[in-house]
Amino acid sequence: MPTDILKRASQIKLLLMDVDGVLTDGKLYNVPDRDGKMVETKGFDSQDGIALQWLNWKDVKTGVVSGRVSPATEERARQVKMTYVYQGHIEKVPILEQILADAKISASEVAYMGDDLTDVVILRRVGLAIATANAREEVKRAAHYVTQAAGGRGAVREVAELLLKAQNRWEEILKHYQAE
């Protein structure tokens, strides 16, 4: 891992993410409810989920800023104990500013994961800008780090491990599970 990425990762207090294409593979599934009305759902990676909980245990807050509104996202955020959940916001800069004020941290202490053009404005403002392997090329060019894993397929887990290792907290996770 390049030294500059580890240095940036060591300063992170908050991991923010887009949802579709980052926490999910970007696919949206429309399925009928009991009354035959179509509802949207999406799939989340279980290893990403536990990694988000580990960040929470080690005092790295998490959150999502998404252009779409989805009950599935709300529920997933609750399950993994996210601090910030903003949905229905294509213009993400005002949300970032609101979160920074609430968290009382600087943008340099924020990592953001994105995959599409709406994420670039945030990537250019944070301490650790991350694009998923499946991100648009423009997004990858704006990122400090591009994950090996695609969104919805372990990209968040990869970043969580990077943050925990850079902050010398990974061994505590391994010890907790007797995996050291």
Stockholm file with secondary structure:
# STOCKHOLM 1.0

chainA/1-180         MPTDILKRASQIKLLLMDVDGVLTDGKLYNVPDRDGKMVETKGFDSQDGIALQWLNWKDVKTGVVSGRVSPATEERARQVKMTYVYQGHIEKVPILEQILADAKISASEVAYMGDDLTDVVILRRVGLAIATANAREEVKRAAHYVTQAAGGRGAVREVAELLLKAQNRWEEILKHYQAE
#=GR chainA/1-180 SS CCHHHHHHHHTCSEEEECSTTTTSCSCCEEEECTTSCEEEECCCCHHHHHHHHHHHHTTCEEEEEESSCCHHHHHHHHHTTCSEEEESCSCCHHHHHHHHHHHTCCGGGEEEEECSGGGHHHHTTSSEEEECTTSCHHHHHHCSEECSSCTTTTHHHHHHHHHHHHTTCHHHHHHHTTCC
#=GC SS_cons         CCHHHHHHHHTCSEEEECSTTTTSCSCCEEEECTTSCEEEECCCCHHHHHHHHHHHHTTCEEEEEESSCCHHHHHHHHHTTCSEEEESCSCCHHHHHHHHHHHTCCGGGEEEEECSGGGHHHHTTSSEEEECTTSCHHHHHHCSEECSSCTTTTHHHHHHHHHHHHTTCHHHHHHHTTCC
//
